Amino acid sequence: MLTYTHPETPDVDSRPRLYQCQAVAYPLDEVRSIPLGSHDAASPRLALRWLQERTRHITDQLDTAYARPGLHWLTDEAERERALAYMTRGTGYHLTLYDEGTRYVLAVYPPGTTS
């Protein structure tokens, strides 16, 4: 049996499943959060690359003492490989940085999960 498919009808199963990447600041003295950026990545490796770039952007703006954990994460190859392994297995990954008044959360959610 032949079935007609309209050429403009998207095939839902053929769409790439994207990793949702988000960076959010949570000021400690406020109720609301501040979105710092989001990105949809086509693979765990691209999600990790985005996570590294955003971590670099945030640590560049923090005082040295507060930037140290993020700078350490950027140079810790084993931890980045662990993050990549989590994402590849379909588990989310979060990195949290702090300064005296704000918590910064960088997160990657695998396809099929909600943030």
C-alpha contacts under 8 A as a table, 3 or more apart, distances in Angstrom:
res1	aa1	res2	aa2	distance
5	T	9	T	7.09
6	H	9	T	5.42
7	P	10	P	7.82
11	D	14	S	5.44
11	D	15	R	7.03
12	V	15	R	5.77
16	P	42	A	6.91
17	R	42	A	6.81
17	R	111	P	5.46
17	R	112	G	7.72
18	L	40	D	5.66
18	L	41	A	5.40
18	L	42	A	4.92
18	L	43	S	7.01
18	L	110	P	7.19
18	L	111	P	5.40
19	Y	40	D	5.50
19	Y	41	A	4.97
19	Y	42	A	6.28
19	Y	43	S	6.72
19	Y	44	P	7.05
19	Y	47	A	6.58
19	Y	108	V	6.55
19	Y	109	Y	5.66
19	Y	110	P	4.74
19	Y	111	P	5.25
20	Q	38	S	7.37
20	Q	39	H	6.15
20	Q	40	D	4.85
20	Q	41	A	6.56
20	Q	47	A	7.87
20	Q	108	V	5.58
20	Q	109	Y	5.05
20	Q	110	P	6.54
20	Q	111	P	7.31
21	C	38	S	5.35
21	C	39	H	5.00
21	C	40	D	6.01
21	C	41	A	7.22
21	C	47	A	6.59
21	C	50	W	7.53
21	C	51	L	7.46
21	C	106	L	7.52
21	C	107	A	5.72
21	C	108	V	4.45
21	C	109	Y	6.43
22	Q	35	P	7.84
22	Q	36	L	7.58
22	Q	37	G	5.90
22	Q	38	S	4.31
22	Q	39	H	6.56
22	Q	105	V	7.97
22	Q	106	L	5.73
22	Q	107	A	5.29
22	Q	108	V	6.49
23	A	35	P	6.27
23	A	36	L	5.08
23	A	37	G	5.32
23	A	38	S	6.26
23	A	54	R	7.42
23	A	104	Y	7.13
23	A	105	V	5.71
23	A	106	L	4.36
23	A	107	A	6.42
24	V	33	S	6.67
24	V	34	I	5.63
24	V	35	P	4.47
24	V	36	L	5.13
24	V	37	G	7.18
24	V	104	Y	5.79
24	V	105	V	5.36
24	V	106	L	6.54
25	A	33	S	5.79
25	A	34	I	4.99
25	A	35	P	6.31
25	A	36	L	6.68
25	A	102	T	6.50
25	A	103	R	5.76
25	A	104	Y	4.48
25	A	105	V	6.40
26	Y	30	E	7.58
26	Y	32	R	7.07
26	Y	33	S	4.75
26	Y	34	I	6.35
26	Y	102	T	5.52
26	Y	103	R	5.06
26	Y	104	Y	6.25
26	Y	105	V	7.91
27	P	30	E	5.45
27	P	31	V	7.73
27	P	32	R	7.67
27	P	33	S	6.83
27	P	34	I	7.97
27	P	101	G	5.89
27	P	102	T	4.25
27	P	103	R	6.34
28	L	31	V	7.96
28	L	101	G	5.43
28	L	102	T	5.38
28	L	103	R	7.08
29	D	101	G	7.32
30	E	33	S	7.73
35	P	38	S	7.89
39	H	50	W	7.69
40	D	47	A	7.71
41	A	44	P	7.32
41	A	46	L	5.63
41	A	47	A	5.20
42	A	46	L	6.62
42	A	47	A	7.54
43	S	46	L	5.27
43	S	47	A	6.26
44	P	47	A	4.95
44	P	48	L	6.12
44	P	84	L	6.14
44	P	87	M	5.62
44	P	88	T	5.82
45	R	48	L	5.04
45	R	49	R	6.24
45	R	84	L	6.60
46	L	49	R	4.95
46	L	50	W	6.28
47	A	50	W	5.12
47	A	51	L	6.19
47	A	108	V	6.85
48	L	51	L	4.91
48	L	52	Q	6.17
48	L	80	R	7.66
48	L	83	A	7.52
48	L	84	L	6.54
49	R	52	Q	5.12
49	R	53	E	6.28
50	W	53	E	5.10
50	W	54	R	6.17
51	L	54	R	5.29
51	L	55	T	6.03
51	L	106	L	6.90
51	L	107	A	7.68
51	L	108	V	7.80
52	Q	55	T	5.09
52	Q	56	R	6.15
52	Q	74	L	6.59
53	E	56	R	5.11
53	E	57	H	6.27
54	R	57	H	4.95
54	R	58	I	6.18
54	R	106	L	7.80
55	T	58	I	5.20
55	T	59	T	6.04
55	T	70	G	6.37
55	T	74	L	7.62
55	T	106	L	7.63
56	R	59	T	5.24
56	R	60	D	6.02
56	R	70	G	7.58
56	R	71	L	7.49
56	R	74	L	7.63
57	H	60	D	5.28
57	H	61	Q	6.85
58	I	61	Q	5.40
58	I	62	L	6.63
59	T	62	L	5.12
59	T	63	D	7.95
59	T	66	Y	7.82
59	T	67	A	4.77
59	T	68	R	7.88
59	T	70	G	6.12
59	T	71	L	6.84
60	D	67	A	7.39
62	L	66	Y	6.00
62	L	67	A	5.38
62	L	99	D	7.21
63	D	66	Y	5.51
63	D	67	A	6.03
63	D	99	D	7.97
64	T	67	A	5.01
64	T	68	R	6.24
65	A	68	R	5.56
66	Y	69	P	6.95
66	Y	97	L	7.66
66	Y	98	Y	6.38
66	Y	99	D	5.44
67	A	70	G	5.48
67	A	71	L	6.09
67	A	97	L	7.89
68	R	71	L	5.01
68	R	72	H	5.94
69	P	72	H	5.03
69	P	73	W	6.19
69	P	97	L	7.14
70	G	73	W	5.01
70	G	74	L	6.26
70	G	97	L	6.68
71	L	74	L	5.04
71	L	75	T	6.52
72	H	75	T	5.25
72	H	76	D	5.99
73	W	76	D	5.01
73	W	77	E	7.91
73	W	79	E	6.94
73	W	80	R	7.35
74	L	77	E	7.57
74	L	80	R	7.72
76	D	79	E	5.50
76	D	80	R	6.45
77	E	80	R	5.13
77	E	81	E	6.12
78	A	81	E	5.09
78	A	82	R	6.19
79	E	82	R	4.89
79	E	83	A	6.20
80	R	83	A	4.95
80	R	84	L	6.19
81	E	84	L	4.95
81	E	85	A	6.11
82	R	85	A	5.00
82	R	86	Y	6.22
83	A	86	Y	5.14
83	A	87	M	6.30
83	A	93	Y	6.20
84	L	87	M	5.17
84	L	88	T	6.04
85	A	88	T	5.04
85	A	89	R	6.20
86	Y	89	R	5.26
86	Y	90	G	6.40
86	Y	91	T	5.00
86	Y	92	G	6.55
86	Y	93	Y	6.77
87	M	90	G	5.06
87	M	91	T	5.11
87	M	92	G	5.79
87	M	93	Y	6.78
87	M	108	V	7.64
87	M	109	Y	7.71
87	M	110	P	6.25
88	T	91	T	7.36
90	G	110	P	5.36
90	G	111	P	7.39
91	T	109	Y	7.22
91	T	110	P	6.29
92	G	107	A	7.23
92	G	108	V	5.48
92	G	109	Y	4.62
92	G	110	P	5.82
93	Y	107	A	5.65
93	Y	108	V	5.31
93	Y	109	Y	6.87
94	H	105	V	6.71
94	H	106	L	5.61
94	H	107	A	4.31
94	H	108	V	6.53
95	L	105	V	5.81
95	L	106	L	5.12
95	L	107	A	6.36
96	T	103	R	6.88
96	T	104	Y	5.52
96	T	105	V	4.53
96	T	106	L	6.29
97	L	103	R	5.89
97	L	104	Y	5.01
97	L	105	V	6.53
98	Y	101	G	7.64
98	Y	102	T	5.79
98	Y	103	R	4.56
98	Y	104	Y	6.01
99	D	102	T	5.46
99	D	103	R	6.68
109	Y	113	T	6.36
109	Y	114	T	7.13
109	Y	115	S	6.61
110	P	113	T	6.03
